[in-house]
Amino acid sequence: MLFDFLVSDLGADPIVVEWNAYRYMPLSEGEGVALFAVSRRSYGEEGARNFLGGLGAVRSEAIATLATFDAPMVSIP
């Protein structure tokens, strides 16, 4: 399962914009999940504007990499 989403805090000083992609994988015991994630963040009006303007190319590549990443099996003793 893979989610990608954008969050922001326009009331912060400076404003914050963050894009995330999360890939959840079941633990080897089947009782829980492991999270593999990519996060990118920008601060300030100009930074946020530039960040959002260039997000399309970065987003596509990161999602493709995360989706095909050969994730190791994770277990918790």
NORWOMO-V744246 format. One record per residue. RES is the residue in three letters. PSI is psi in whole degrees, 0 to 359 (NA if undefined). D_LAST is the distance of its C-alpha to the last C-alpha in whole Angstrom. Layout:
# NORWOMO-V744246
RES_PSI_D_LAST ; RES_PSI_D_LAST
This chain:
# NORWOMO-V744246
MET_131_24 ; LEU_129_26 ; PHE_142_27 ; ASP_141_30 ; PHE_160_32 ; LEU_134_34 ; VAL_154_34 ; SER_159_37 ; ASP_93_38 ; LEU_350_42 ; GLY_352_42 ; ALA_162_41 ; ASP_99_43 ; PRO_165_42 ; ILE_156_41 ; VAL_134_37 ; VAL_132_37 ; GLU_136_33 ; TRP_139_32 ; ASN_147_29 ; ALA_125_27 ; TYR_133_24 ; ARG_119_22 ; TYR_137_19 ; MET_141_17 ; PRO_146_15 ; LEU_158_11 ; SER_330_11 ; GLU_351_10 ; GLY_8_13 ; GLU_73_12 ; GLY_184_13 ; VAL_155_14 ; ALA_146_14 ; LEU_127_17 ; PHE_130_19 ; ALA_155_22 ; VAL_131_26 ; SER_139_28 ; ARG_137_31 ; ARG_151_33 ; SER_152_37 ; TYR_147_39 ; GLY_156_43 ; GLU_310_45 ; GLU_317_46 ; GLY_318_43 ; ALA_318_42 ; ARG_313_45 ; ASN_319_44 ; PHE_309_40 ; LEU_325_41 ; GLY_329_44 ; GLY_4_42 ; LEU_328_39 ; GLY_309_40 ; ALA_318_39 ; VAL_317_36 ; ARG_311_35 ; SER_313_35 ; GLU_316_34 ; ALA_319_31 ; ILE_316_30 ; ALA_317_31 ; THR_314_29 ; LEU_321_26 ; ALA_328_27 ; THR_359_27 ; PHE_131_24 ; ASP_83_22 ; ALA_136_19 ; PRO_154_16 ; MET_129_13 ; VAL_137_10 ; SER_152_6 ; ILE_121_4 ; PRO_NA_0
